Amino acid sequence: MLYYVLKFVISALVIVLVSEIAKRSSGFAALVAALPLTSLLAMVWLHLDGVDSTKIAELSSQIFWLVLPSLLLFLLLPLLLKQGLGFWLSLGLSAAATVACYFVLLPLLRRIGVQL
């Protein structure tokens, strides 16, 4: 139980750290947020849990392919905000476009032999 609490606290601290850094420097916060911290933490937790290295490698490869559609959110959100759309509408549209990209990408990945 303590192990899960530790995992939760460390993971939550990363999120809080990024949001606090963003209050002072959006550029540095963007750099920290752009690091694959969630993925790194997940891989570390899996390793510490004794998961086989091939499973961790498989996760890493799958993350690579699934990061691609998420990049659309980071392109579309600032464009919509700069056009004067409200935050929630911009975020919703960006998220919806990202989900649509996932629906397009997943069949394409299967077609080229990438298993998710």
C-alpha positions in Angstrom: 0.0 0.0 0.0 2.8 2.4 0.9 4.4 1.7 -2.5 1.2 2.9 -4.3 1.0 6.0 -2.2 4.7 6.7 -3.0 4.0 6.2 -6.7 1.0 8.5 -6.5 2.8 11.3 -4.6 5.8 11.3 -6.9 3.6 11.3 -10.0 1.4 14.1 -8.6 4.5 16.2 -7.6 5.6 16.2 -11.3 2.3 17.7 -12.4 2.3 20.3 -9.6 6.0 21.2 -10.4 5.1 21.9 -14.0 2.1 24.1 -13.1 4.1 26.0 -10.5 7.1 26.5 -12.9 4.6 27.8 -15.6 3.6 30.6 -13.3 7.1 31.9 -13.4 8.4 30.8 -16.8 6.2 29.3 -19.5 9.2 28.5 -21.6 10.9 26.4 -18.9 7.6 24.9 -17.9 7.1 23.9 -21.5 10.5 22.3 -21.6 9.7 20.3 -18.4 6.3 19.4 -19.6 7.7 18.3 -23.0 9.9 15.8 -21.3 8.2 12.4 -21.4 8.0 12.4 -17.6 4.7 10.4 -17.5 6.2 7.8 -19.8 9.5 7.7 -17.9 7.7 7.3 -14.6 5.5 4.6 -16.0 8.6 2.7 -17.3 10.4 3.1 -14.0 7.4 1.9 -12.0 7.1 -1.1 -14.4 10.8 -1.9 -14.0 10.6 -1.7 -10.2 7.5 -3.9 -10.3 9.6 -6.5 -12.1 7.9 -6.3 -15.5 9.9 -7.9 -18.3 12.1 -5.5 -20.4 10.3 -6.6 -23.6 7.0 -5.3 -22.2 8.7 -2.0 -21.3 10.2 -1.8 -24.8 6.8 -2.5 -26.3 5.2 0.3 -24.2 7.9 2.7 -25.4 7.3 1.9 -29.1 3.6 2.3 -28.7 4.0 5.6 -26.9 6.0 6.9 -29.8 3.2 6.2 -32.3 0.5 7.6 -30.0 2.4 10.8 -29.3 2.1 11.8 -32.9 -1.7 12.7 -32.9 -1.3 14.5 -29.6 1.0 17.0 -31.2 -2.1 18.4 -33.1 -3.5 19.7 -29.7 -0.3 21.7 -29.1 -0.6 23.2 -32.6 -4.3 23.9 -32.7 -4.8 25.2 -29.1 -2.6 28.3 -29.4 -4.1 29.0 -32.9 -7.6 29.0 -31.6 -6.7 31.0 -28.5 -5.0 33.6 -30.7 -8.1 33.8 -32.9 -10.0 34.9 -29.8 -11.9 31.8 -28.9 -12.3 31.2 -25.2 -10.1 28.8 -23.4 -12.6 26.0 -22.8 -13.9 26.1 -26.4 -10.4 26.1 -27.8 -9.4 23.3 -25.5 -12.5 21.3 -26.4 -12.0 21.7 -30.1 -8.3 20.9 -29.9 -9.0 17.8 -27.9 -11.7 16.7 -30.3 -9.4 17.2 -33.3 -6.8 15.1 -31.4 -9.3 12.3 -30.8 -10.3 12.4 -34.5 -6.6 12.1 -35.4 -6.3 9.0 -33.2 -9.3 7.4 -35.0 -7.5 8.1 -38.3 -4.1 7.0 -37.2 -5.0 3.7 -35.5 -6.3 1.9 -38.6 -3.3 3.3 -40.6 -0.9 1.9 -38.0 -2.6 -1.5 -38.1 -2.3 -1.4 -41.9 1.5 -0.9 -41.8 1.9 -3.6 -39.2 2.2 -1.6 -36.0 0.4 -3.4 -33.2 -1.1 -1.4 -30.3 
